[in-house]
């Protein structure tokens, strides 16, 4: 199993086992990095509305996109998902 597959599987398990609200911490990490939704949208080549849905936890990015977001924000992907309680 590659590192990417391992991370994808781990993230999937974490997200699958959580309730449907506030699954990701993208908004928090953007604030910590002093970055905007618009900036993230430009970096990812995505529409700002899509980023807004992710930031508000209305919808979730897929696992590959979550890995890309982590790379763009220069954080470990674990920082983007809410820890198990």
C-alpha positions, -999 to 999 in steps of 0.1 A, spaced: 0 0 0 14 34 -10 16 63 14 -12 81 -6 -34 50 -4 -28 47 33 -37 83 40 -68 81 18 -80 50 37 -73 66 70 -91 98 62 -120 78 47 -123 59 80 -122 90 101 -148 108 80 -170 78 77 -171 73 114 -181 109 122 -214 126 122 -223 147 93 -215 181 108 -182 199 108 -162 170 93 -134 192 81 -113 220 95 -106 238 62 -120 271 75 -99 269 107 -67 262 88 -74 289 62 -78 314 91 -46 301 108 -27 306 75 -44 340 69 -57 328 36 -91 334 20 -116 311 2 -108 330 -30 -71 323 -26 -78 286 -21 -101 285 -51 -74 300 -73 -48 276 -61 -70 246 -67 -87 259 -99 -121 255 -83 -151 278 -81 -154 299 -50 -188 285 -44 -173 250 -42 -148 262 -16 -175 279 3 -195 247 6 -164 229 19 -155 256 44 -191 256 58 -192 218 58 -222 218 35 -204 193 13 -170 176 16 -141 174 -8 -132 140 -20 -101 124 -5 -78 132 -34 -89 169 -32 -84 169 6 -48 157 0 -43 185 -25 -57 211 -1 -33 199 25 -4 203 1 -15 238 -10 -19 249 26 14 232 36 -2 212 64 -5 175 73 -38 162 60 -47 152 96 -50 189 104 -79 192 79 -101 167 95 -118 168 128 -103 143 153 -124 115 166 -140 122 199 
